[in-house]
Amino acid sequence: MKVVLDFCFNQLKLHRITAGCATENIASAKVIEKSGLLREGHGRKILPIREQWFDNFEFAILEEDYLKKKCQSNK
């Protein structure tokens, strides 16, 4: 995930990156949060999986938060 964030912010010059996962997928949510993204929302019945609708957690990180975290980890 670090490589993806580095590429998105440094090469693509993005300002904000978002991600999401099903609320039942606790492992994915932990990976996303460990990467520095903050949980910003909960979408109800937004994910169509196997002909059913599931809830989704929305995460995001801003470039300024990414740079701050990167600076702190380099100390």
N, C-alpha and C positions, 0 to 999 in steps of 0.2 A: 504494500500500500504506500510505503514511503517513496518508492520510485515513481509511482503514478502521481502522487502529490507534487513531487519535485518537478516532474515533466510538465504537469498542468500549470503550475505557477511560474516556473522559470522559462520554459520553452514556449508554451501557448499563451503566456501572460494573462491567465484567467484571474478574475477578481474573487470568484466564489465557486466552490465545488459542492455539489450535493450528492447524497447517496440515500438509499432506502433499503429496508428489508422487512420481511414479514415479522409481525410481533412475536410469533411463535419461534422464530429463528434467533434464539438467544446468543448462540455462538457468533453469528454474523454481526449482531448488534455490538457485542463486546469488541470484535476486531475493528469495527468502524469507530467506536468511541476511543479505543486505545490509539488509533491513528490521529486523534485530535479533533475529530468532528463532534459537534454538539448536537444532541437530540433536540430538534426544534418543533416536531409535531407528530401527530398520530392521525393518519388517514383511515377512516372507517370504510371497510369493504371496498378497497380500491384495487387490490391485486387479484386478477383472475388466474387461479391455479386449479388445474384439474376440474374444470367446470364448476368451481365454487369461488366465492368472493372472500378475501382475507384482508384483515387490517394490516397497515403498514406504518413503520416508524420512519420519519424523515430526519435526516442528519445534514449538517452543512459545516463548512469551515471557510472563513474569509482569509484572504491573503495575509492581512495584518496579523491574524491569530496564528497562522502557519509560521510566519517569520518570527514571531515572538517565541513560539514553542521551539523552533529550530535553533534560535539563539540560546535559549536556556539549556538545550540538550548539548550544545557545544562547549558549555562551561565545565 
